[in-house]
């Protein structure tokens, strides 16, 4: 069977998740990275995860993840491949603003 769920809740010690972490798991449906004290995610971390339905990024320490320079286009496709995403949880972080383009292809959120 193919991996469909990754739950890393409370797994401390990961300050950053680097690009390619989920590259070979394109059948993932759920990723839960709640309460991991993550400060920064790669802008390519979720590329290719077109089947992902739920993403939990709550209660981390994000302050730069999506607050990049407005002229910096690499973050405009941060959620670009998540076309089946229905649930996105990001509460409990230190985000001050988000680029509107980030959610352009995420049309199934409830």
N, C-alpha and C positions, 0 to 999 in steps of 0.2 A: 504493500500500500504506500501511497505517496503522502508525505508530510502535509497536513492541512492546518495544523494549529501550533503556534509557538507562544508559550506563556513564560515570561521571564520576570514576573512581578517580584519586586523587592530584591532583585539580584544586584547588589551594590558592587561597586568597583569598576563599572563600565562608565567612564566619563564621556566616551565617544563611541559611536558605532560607525564603523568604516564602510565605505562603498563595497558592494559585493557580498555583504553579509547574508543576504537572502537570494542571491543571484540564481542558485541552482534549485530553488524551491518555488517554482512558479505556480504550484497548485495550492499554495497557502490561502486559507480562507480567513484566519484570525491571527493577529499578532497583538500580544499584550505586553507592553513594556512600561507598565505602571510602576511608579515609585522606585526608579532605578538610579536616581540622581544623575541622569544624563544631561550634559550641557550642550552638546552639539551633535547633529546627525549629518551624515553626508547627503548632499543634494541628489545623489543617485541611489540611495539606499533602497527605495521602493520601486525602482525601475523594473518593468516586466511582470509585476504582480497584478495582472489584470483580473485575477479571480478573487482577490482580497475583498472581503465583505465587512470586516470589523478591524479597526486599528485603535489601540488604546495607548496614548502617549501621556497620560495624566500624571500629575504629581512628580514631575522631574524638575530640572533646573534650567530649562531652556530660556535663553535670553537672546541668543544669536541665531538660532536655528532658522527662523523665517524672517528675522528682522534685518536682513542684509541690505546693503545699499540698494535703493530703488532702481538704480541703473544696472544692477547685477542680474542678468537674465538666467543664471544657472538655477536659481531658486524658483523661477516662474513655472517650472515643470516639476516641482517637488512632489506633488500628488498626481502628476500627469497621466501615469499609467493605471491609476486606481479607478478605473471606469465602473467597477461594480461595487465600490465602497458604499456601504449603507450606514455604518456607524463610525463616527470619529470622535474620540474623547481626548481633549487636550487641556482640561481644567487643571488648576494648581501649578501652572508654570508662570514664568515671568515675562511672557510675551507682551509687548506694548503695541505692536502693529503687525499686520500681515499684508502681503501684496495680494491684491484681488485676483491676479492671474493664477495664483496657486490653486484655486478651486475651480478653474475653468472647465476641466473635464470631469469633475466629480459631481455628477448630476443626479445620483441616486440616494444622496444622503437623506435620512429621515429625521 
